[in-house]
Amino acid sequence: MTCQPTKTPPKDAVNIPALREKYLYERDKRVNTKGQSQYVRPTDETPVKDYTADPHKPVAERAPLSEEIDVIILGAGWGGTIAAYHLTQLGVTNFRNVDTAGDFGGVWYWNRYPGVQCDNDALCYLPLLEEMGFTPSQKFSDGREIQGYCRFIADKTGFADRALFHTQITDLAWDDAAQRWKVTTNRGDDIRAKFVIMACGVMNMPKLPAIPGIGSFKGKMFHTSRWEYDYTGGSYGNPVLDKLGDKTVAILGTGATSVQAVPSLGKHAKQLYVIQRTPSSVDERPNPATDPAWVASLPKGWQKDRMDNFHRAAMEMFKPGENDLICDIWTEVARNLAAELNAEGWPELSMEEFMERREMVDYQVMERMRQRVETLVDDPETAEAMKPYYRFLCKRPLSNDDYYPTFNRPNVKLIDVSATQGLETMTEKGFIADGKEYEVDCMIFASGFEVTSDLERRWGIDTVVGRNGESIYDHWRDGPKTLHGTMTHGFPNQFFIGYIQGAAYASVTEQFGQQGYHSAFIIAEALKRGLTSVEPTQEAQDQYVKTFQEIAVDLSAFQSECTPSYFNNEGDKNPKWALFHSWGYGWANFQEMVGTWRDKGDLEGLTLKGAAETEPA
């Protein structure tokens, strides 16, 4: 079935100059000069529990470990799980995953709020489907299926029983004499690892808004990634929140999590206040079941073809005549533009002309989204406040069929705090917005994660020091300096997975997976050759960073026009950890480059120490 372009308002009905002014006005209204300091990490000192506390599973007692190991992987989410898979495939089995969670899954272990689902096509998002013989049950997998599949990979590949859960690494230090990483944890472990893979995740560290008076509130508070069903009623997978029938509840935030949780809260709470700084764009969400027979009929390599199709739609552009295999909100702009160009015989366009055409379609799609709000939300004032006035990828595009209709319930009220750049104050009884106090029994924070903030805020590790005691936090104070986005000079045998100076891909699990494979390849080669350490030379790193910067696509103008979000680190004009700051020649070019580098076999650009090599390659 061919995916058709959507029906959007005609071009002559979209006043781009007026909308551009409106977009900037809405952005300026929300920009807060405090930036990332608007948020704090949950700790023992904050009113919400320390982020290491697990409401889902009791901590099993165990004796501290003291051991030598080949590889330690920090994280058991997708990055850590796929890295472990590739290590195993390459014959490296003496490793452990370490995670503060109680099982594999990363954010999908922690996120158990009502309605939790992936908002990406599961046939793209869930990795290694062909290798594992696994078929997701529907287009958008729910959290239970995703976490279970992550665990399934670990079980089937054979590394599940070596993981250390409910364990926080506190210190990482390179011992140059021993050629090992000394790893200590909050469980008293003393581990000496030859190699370390930092698969710390991109949505692993919850954040709280630093609201004045938050400590004075006497009611119940929790973060959505630590949902407390004992308080709300219901259970994971059965979100009948029957204990909220006599409760007034507020949820702060209107991003991906809130959009999924609000329908259940609105259905069960006596009164629900939804506190919004910036509205999300929320499209319809058809979620058909996956036909296993259809998946079985697909040719070998189908998942890579599907992911590449999704990547071109979401981050680049369809090829002439290419069909949209995904057919959802993420691919709409590219699909509609491709339909226009196909109708014109796909004319040759300069980059400037192409971007102008894409911008026009972007405005049309966002106008369609604003009209959708008007159609589904009865109260005109509420509908106007919920309209997204920004470019398509300024905030994460979302889909949900029940979110907008929930605001037609008499017990649900939107609290728009855009004029004050967020919630002003909390009190003993609730919160104050626009001079009025709202009394609530429970405050739920759907305030997200430390995605693009500084490393210290994200990793939760007290010290990470390389050669000569240099801290990685200082080494990367102004942003990453790497070779291939994977290793950095001065930190031997250490590998990084994440949005770190590599190539960005629309399916984050594939991006992290390829980083995991590249890391696993180098580790396997080093062990095979009897090397004690591998590390980028300063020269090779400098050249890579220089090239990376020279070919980078300048997104600063676009980002500066966007409303504050984790995409631009709360309004940074040039965020050093921006998600989309990646290899300028694109994903395919980057994979070809590092693939050729691996095929050469000499580990060019790395200093190799040990039996096989003593000089830079």
C-alpha positions in Angstrom: 0.0 0.0 0.0 1.4 3.4 -1.0 1.5 6.0 1.7 -0.3 9.1 0.5 0.6 12.8 1.3 -1.5 14.4 4.0 -4.1 17.1 3.4 -2.6 20.4 4.6 -3.8 24.0 4.2 -2.9 25.4 0.8 0.2 27.5 0.4 -1.7 30.7 -0.2 -3.5 30.2 3.2 -0.2 30.1 5.1 1.2 33.5 5.8 4.9 32.6 6.5 6.1 36.2 7.4 3.3 36.6 9.9 3.8 33.1 11.3 7.6 33.6 11.5 6.9 36.6 13.7 4.4 34.6 15.8 7.0 31.8 16.2 9.6 34.2 17.5 7.1 35.9 19.8 6.2 32.6 21.3 9.8 31.6 21.7 10.8 34.9 23.3 8.0 34.6 25.8 9.3 31.2 27.0 13.1 31.8 27.0 14.5 31.7 30.5 18.0 33.1 31.0 18.7 30.4 33.6 19.0 27.8 30.9 19.7 24.3 32.2 19.9 25.6 35.8 16.1 25.8 35.7 16.3 22.1 36.5 17.9 20.0 39.3 18.7 16.3 39.6 16.7 14.3 42.2 18.9 13.6 45.2 18.4 12.7 48.9 18.1 16.4 49.5 15.2 17.1 47.0 11.6 16.4 47.8 11.5 13.6 45.2 13.5 10.5 45.9 17.0 10.0 44.8 17.1 8.8 41.2 18.8 5.6 42.2 15.8 4.5 44.4 13.8 1.9 42.6 10.1 1.7 43.2 9.7 -1.2 40.9 11.9 -4.0 42.3 13.5 -4.6 45.7 17.3 -4.5 45.9 18.8 -7.9 46.3 21.6 -8.1 48.8 25.0 -9.3 47.5 28.6 -9.4 48.6 31.0 -6.7 47.1 33.0 -7.9 44.1 36.7 -7.7 43.7 37.8 -8.9 40.2 39.7 -8.4 37.0 37.6 -8.2 33.9 38.1 -7.4 30.2 35.3 -4.9 29.7 32.9 -3.1 31.9 29.8 -1.5 30.2 28.2 1.4 32.1 24.5 0.9 31.3 22.1 -1.9 30.5 19.7 0.1 28.3 19.8 -0.1 24.5 23.4 1.3 24.2 24.8 -1.1 26.7 22.8 -4.1 25.6 23.7 -3.8 21.9 27.4 -3.2 22.8 27.3 -6.4 24.8 25.7 -8.2 21.9 28.4 -7.1 19.5 31.2 -7.9 22.0 29.7 -11.4 22.3 29.5 -11.8 18.5 33.2 -10.9 18.2 34.2 -13.4 20.8 34.6 -11.1 23.9 32.6 -12.6 26.8 34.5 -11.5 29.9 32.4 -8.4 30.5 29.7 -7.0 32.7 26.9 -4.5 32.3 26.4 -2.3 35.3 23.2 -0.3 35.9 21.3 1.4 38.7 18.1 -0.2 37.4 16.9 -3.6 38.5 17.1 -5.2 35.0 17.9 -4.5 31.4 15.9 -1.8 29.5 17.4 1.5 30.5 14.7 4.2 30.3 12.2 1.4 29.4 12.9 -0.2 32.8 12.2 3.0 34.7 9.3 4.4 32.6 6.2 2.6 33.7 3.8 5.4 33.7 0.2 4.9 32.4 0.1 4.7 28.6 3.8 4.3 28.1 4.6 3.5 24.5 7.4 4.2 22.0 6.5 7.0 19.6 8.6 5.6 16.8 7.8 2.8 14.4 8.7 -0.4 16.4 10.0 -2.1 13.3 12.7 0.6 13.1 13.1 1.3 16.8 13.6 -2.2 18.1 17.0 -3.3 17.1 18.3 -6.7 15.8 14.8 -8.0 14.9 16.1 -10.2 12.1 18.9 -11.5 14.2 16.7 -12.3 17.2 13.7 -13.6 15.2 11.4 -11.2 17.0 8.3 -9.4 15.8 6.8 -6.4 17.7 3.1 -6.8 18.3 2.0 -3.4 17.0 3.3 -0.3 15.2 4.1 1.4 18.5 5.3 -1.0 21.1 4.4 -0.4 24.7 7.0 -0.1 27.4 6.5 -3.6 28.7 7.2 -5.1 25.3 10.3 -3.0 24.8 11.8 -3.7 28.1 11.1 -7.4 27.8 12.7 -7.5 24.3 15.8 -5.8 25.7 16.0 -8.5 28.3 15.3 -11.2 25.7 18.4 -10.1 23.7 20.5 -10.4 26.8 19.1 -13.8 27.6 19.4 -15.2 24.1 22.9 -13.8 23.5 24.0 -15.2 26.9 25.2 -12.2 28.9 22.2 -11.5 31.1 23.5 -13.4 34.2 26.7 -11.4 34.4 25.0 -8.0 34.8 25.2 -6.0 38.1 21.9 -4.3 38.7 20.9 -1.8 41.4 24.6 -0.7 41.2 25.9 2.8 40.7 29.4 3.4 39.6 30.8 6.2 41.7 34.4 6.5 40.4 36.3 5.6 37.3 40.1 6.1 37.2 42.8 5.0 34.7 45.7 3.3 36.4 48.6 3.8 33.9 50.9 1.4 35.7 48.4 -1.4 35.7 46.9 -0.4 32.3 43.5 -0.9 33.8 40.4 1.2 34.8 39.8 1.1 38.5 36.0 1.0 39.0 34.3 1.5 42.3 30.6 1.4 43.1 28.0 2.2 45.8 27.9 -1.6 46.5 31.6 -1.7 47.6 32.8 -3.3 44.4 36.4 -3.0 43.3 36.7 -3.9 39.7 39.8 -3.6 37.5 38.7 -3.5 33.8 40.9 -3.4 30.7 38.2 -1.5 28.8 35.3 0.7 29.7 32.3 1.4 27.4 30.3 4.5 28.5 26.7 3.5 27.5 25.2 5.9 30.0 22.1 6.6 28.0 20.5 9.7 26.7 17.4 9.6 28.9 18.8 8.1 32.0 18.9 11.0 34.5 15.5 12.5 35.6 15.4 16.2 36.2 13.2 18.3 38.3 12.3 22.0 37.8 14.0 24.1 40.4 10.8 25.8 41.5 10.9 28.1 44.5 9.1 26.6 47.4 9.2 23.0 46.1 10.5 21.8 49.4 7.5 23.3 51.3 4.9 21.2 49.5 3.3 18.8 52.0 1.5 16.6 49.5 2.7 13.6 47.3 5.4 14.2 44.7 7.1 11.9 42.2 8.7 11.9 38.8 7.0 10.0 36.0 10.0 7.8 35.5 9.5 6.6 39.1 5.7 6.2 39.0 4.2 5.1 42.3 1.2 2.9 41.6 0.9 2.3 45.4 -0.4 5.9 45.5 -2.3 6.2 42.3 -3.8 2.7 42.1 -3.6 0.5 39.2 -0.4 -1.2 38.0 2.1 -1.3 35.2 0.1 -2.4 32.1 -3.3 -1.9 33.9 -3.4 1.9 34.5 -6.8 2.0 36.3 -5.8 4.7 38.8 -8.6 4.0 41.2 -6.9 5.6 44.2 -7.1 9.1 42.6 -10.9 9.3 42.6 -10.8 11.7 45.6 -7.5 13.4 44.7 -6.7 16.6 43.0 -3.6 16.0 40.9 -1.3 18.3 38.9 1.2 17.1 36.2 3.9 19.5 35.2 5.1 19.1 31.6 3.4 18.5 28.3 6.0 16.5 26.4 6.1 12.9 25.3 5.5 11.4 28.7 2.7 13.7 29.7 0.8 13.3 26.4 0.7 9.5 27.2 -0.1 9.8 30.9 -2.7 12.6 30.9 -5.6 10.5 29.4 -5.4 8.1 32.3 -5.0 10.8 34.9 -7.9 12.7 33.5 -10.1 9.7 33.5 -9.5 8.8 37.1 -8.5 11.9 39.1 -11.2 14.0 40.8 -9.4 17.1 39.4 -6.4 17.2 37.0 -4.3 20.3 36.3 -2.0 20.0 33.4 0.8 22.6 33.7 2.1 23.7 30.3 5.0 25.9 29.3 5.2 24.9 25.7 2.6 22.8 23.9 3.6 19.7 21.9 2.4 18.9 18.4 0.2 15.9 18.8 -1.0 14.0 15.7 -3.4 11.0 15.4 -2.0 7.6 16.3 -3.2 4.6 14.3 -1.6 1.6 16.0 -2.3 -1.5 14.0 -1.2 -4.9 15.0 1.8 -6.3 13.2 1.1 -9.2 10.9 3.9 -11.9 11.6 3.2 -13.5 8.2 3.9 -10.3 6.5 7.2 -9.7 8.4 8.2 -13.3 7.6 7.7 -12.7 3.9 10.1 -9.7 3.8 13.5 -10.2 2.1 16.7 -10.5 4.1 17.9 -7.1 5.2 14.4 -5.6 5.3 15.0 -3.9 8.7 18.0 -1.9 7.5 16.1 -0.9 4.4 13.2 0.2 6.5 15.4 2.1 8.9 17.2 3.9 6.1 13.9 4.9 4.6 12.8 6.3 7.9 16.2 8.1 8.3 15.9 9.7 4.9 12.4 10.9 5.7 13.1 12.2 9.1 16.6 13.7 8.7 17.4 14.0 5.0 15.0 13.5 2.0 13.4 10.7 0.1 15.0 9.6 -3.1 13.0 10.3 -6.3 10.1 7.9 -6.5 10.8 6.3 -3.1 7.8 5.2 -1.1 7.3 6.2 2.5 7.4 2.9 4.4 6.7 4.5 7.8 3.8 6.8 7.1 3.4 8.7 10.3 4.0 12.2 11.8 7.8 11.8 11.6 7.8 11.4 7.8 5.0 13.7 6.8 7.1 16.7 5.8 9.4 14.7 3.6 6.4 12.7 2.1 4.5 15.8 1.2 7.5 17.5 -0.3 8.4 14.4 -2.3 4.8 14.3 -3.7 5.2 17.9 -4.9 8.6 17.2 -6.5 7.4 13.9 -8.1 4.4 15.8 -9.7 6.9 18.3 -11.1 9.2 15.6 -12.5 11.6 16.1 -9.6 13.3 19.3 -10.8 16.9 20.1 -10.1 17.0 22.5 -7.2 19.8 24.3 -5.4 20.2 23.7 -1.7 18.7 27.1 -1.0 15.7 26.4 -3.2 15.2 22.9 -1.7 15.3 24.3 1.8 12.8 27.0 0.9 10.4 24.4 -0.5 10.9 22.2 2.7 10.2 25.2 4.9 6.9 25.9 3.1 5.8 22.3 3.7 6.9 22.6 7.3 4.6 25.6 7.8 1.8 23.8 6.1 2.1 20.7 8.3 2.3 22.8 11.5 -0.8 24.8 10.5 -2.6 21.4 10.0 -1.5 20.5 13.5 -2.9 23.8 14.9 -6.2 23.2 13.1 -6.3 19.7 14.7 -6.2 21.3 18.1 -9.2 23.5 17.2 -11.1 20.5 16.0 -10.6 18.3 19.1 -10.5 20.8 22.0 -13.9 22.4 22.7 -12.9 25.5 24.7 -11.4 28.1 22.4 -9.1 29.6 25.0 -7.7 26.2 25.9 -7.3 25.3 22.3 -5.4 28.4 21.5 -3.0 27.9 24.3 -2.3 24.3 23.1 -1.4 25.3 19.5 2.2 24.6 18.6 3.8 27.8 17.2 7.2 26.6 16.1 9.0 24.7 13.3 8.3 21.0 13.0 11.5 19.7 14.6 11.8 22.3 17.3 10.2 19.9 19.7 9.7 16.1 19.5 6.7 15.3 17.3 4.1 13.3 19.1 1.0 11.3 18.4 -1.9 10.3 20.7 -5.7 9.9 20.0 -6.8 10.6 23.5 -4.7 13.6 24.7 -6.7 16.5 23.2 -10.2 15.1 24.0 -9.1 14.7 27.6 -9.2 18.5 28.0 -13.0 18.4 27.2 -13.6 16.6 30.5 -15.0 19.0 33.2 -12.4 17.8 35.7 -9.4 18.7 33.5 -7.9 22.1 33.3 -4.9 23.4 31.4 -2.6 25.8 33.4 -0.6 27.8 30.9 2.6 29.1 32.5 4.3 30.3 29.3 4.2 34.0 30.4 6.4 33.2 33.5 8.7 30.7 31.6 7.4 27.9 33.8 5.8 27.4 37.2 6.5 30.3 39.5 6.1 28.9 43.0 5.0 25.9 45.1 3.4 26.2 48.5 2.5 23.8 51.3 -0.8 23.1 49.7 0.0 23.3 46.0 1.2 25.8 43.5 0.7 29.4 42.4 0.1 30.4 38.7 -0.9 33.8 37.5 -1.4 34.9 41.1 -3.8 32.2 42.0 -3.1 29.3 44.4 -4.2 25.8 43.2 -4.4 23.3 46.0 -3.4 19.8 45.0 -2.9 16.4 46.8 -0.3 15.2 44.3 2.3 16.9 42.0 3.6 14.7 39.2 6.7 15.8 37.4 6.8 15.0 33.7 9.8 17.2 33.4 12.0 14.9 31.4 15.6 14.0 31.5 19.1 15.6 31.3 19.4 15.0 27.6 21.7 17.7 26.3 23.0 19.2 29.6 26.5 19.0 31.0 28.0 15.6 31.5 28.2 15.9 35.3 24.4 16.4 35.3 23.7 13.4 33.1 26.1 10.6 34.1 25.8 10.6 37.9 29.4 9.5 38.3 31.4 11.4 40.8 34.8 11.2 39.1 35.9 10.0 35.7 39.7 10.6 35.3 42.1 9.5 32.6 45.8 9.7 32.4 47.5 12.1 34.8 44.3 12.5 36.8 42.5 14.6 34.2 38.7 14.7 34.6 36.6 13.9 31.5 34.3 16.7 32.7 37.1 19.2 32.3 38.5 17.6 29.2 35.1 18.0 27.5 34.1 21.2 29.3 33.5 23.0 26.0 32.2 20.0 24.1 33.6 16.6 23.0 36.9 16.0 21.3 37.1 12.6 19.8 38.2 10.3 17.1 35.1 8.9 15.3 33.0 10.2 18.2 34.0 7.0 20.1 37.4 7.6 21.9 39.3 10.6 23.2 43.0 11.3 23.7 44.2 11.0 27.3 41.6 8.4 28.2 43.0 5.0 27.0 40.7 2.0 26.5 37.6 4.1 27.1 34.7 4.2 24.5 31.6 6.4 24.3 28.1 5.7 23.1 25.7 8.6 22.6 25.3 11.9 20.7 29.0 12.5 20.9 30.6 14.0 17.7 29.6 11.2 15.4 26.9 10.7 12.8 23.2 11.1 13.8 20.6 8.6 12.7 16.8 8.8 12.9 16.6 5.5 14.8 18.6 6.1 18.0 19.0 2.4 18.7 20.8 1.9 15.3 23.0 4.9 16.0 24.0 3.6 19.4 24.3 0.1 17.9 26.8 1.1 15.3 28.8 3.0 17.9 28.7 -0.2 20.1 29.9 -2.3 17.1 32.8 0.1 16.4 33.8 0.0 20.0 33.5 -3.7 20.2 35.6 -4.2 17.1 38.5 -2.1 18.5 38.3 -3.9 21.8 38.2 -7.4 20.2 41.2 -6.4 18.0 43.1 -5.1 21.0 42.5 -8.3 22.9 43.4 -10.5 19.9 46.7 -8.7 19.4 47.6 -8.7 23.1 47.5 -4.9 23.4 47.4 -3.3 26.8 45.9 0.0 25.7 44.6 1.8 22.6 44.0 5.5 22.5 43.7 8.2 19.8 46.8 10.1 19.0 46.5 13.8 19.5 47.2 14.4 15.8 44.5 12.0 14.6 42.0 13.5 17.0 42.8 17.0 16.1 42.4 16.2 12.4 39.0 14.5 13.0 37.7 17.3 15.1 38.9 19.8 12.5 37.1 18.0 9.7 34.0 17.5 11.8 33.8 21.2 12.4 34.6 22.2 8.9 31.8 20.0 7.3 29.2 20.6 10.1 25.8 21.8 8.9 25.2 25.1 10.6 21.9 24.7 12.5 22.4 27.6 14.9 19.9 29.9 13.1 17.2 27.2 13.2 18.0 26.3 16.8 18.0 29.9 17.9 14.5 30.4 16.5 13.1 27.3 18.4 11.3 27.4 21.6 13.3 26.2 24.6 13.5 22.4 24.9 16.0 19.6 25.5 16.8 19.7 21.8 18.6 23.1 22.2 19.4 22.7 26.0 16.8 25.2 27.1 17.4 27.9 24.5 21.2 27.7 23.9 22.0 29.4 20.6 24.8 26.9 20.0 24.4 24.0 22.5 27.6 22.0 22.8 25.8 18.7 23.2 23.1 19.4 20.6 21.4 16.1 19.4 21.7 17.0 15.8 25.3 18.3 15.7 26.7 15.5 13.7 28.9 14.4 10.7 28.1 16.9 8.0 28.3 14.4 5.1 25.6 12.3 6.6 25.1 8.9 8.1 25.9 6.7 5.0 29.2 8.6 4.4 30.2 8.2 8.0 29.5 4.5 8.1 31.5 4.0 4.9 34.4 5.9 6.4 34.6 4.0 9.7 33.9 0.7 7.8 36.9 1.4 5.5 39.0 2.2 8.6 38.1 -1.1 10.2 38.7 -3.0 7.0 42.3 -1.6 6.7 43.0 -3.4 9.9 45.9 -1.2 11.2 43.8 0.8 13.6 45.2 4.0 12.1 45.3 7.0 14.4 45.5 5.0 17.6 48.4 4.6 19.9 48.8 0.9 20.4 50.7 -0.3 23.5 51.5 -3.9 24.3 53.0 -7.0 22.7 51.8 -6.2 19.2 52.6 -2.5 18.9 54.5 0.1 20.9 54.3 3.1 18.5 51.4 5.0 17.0 49.8 3.1 14.1 
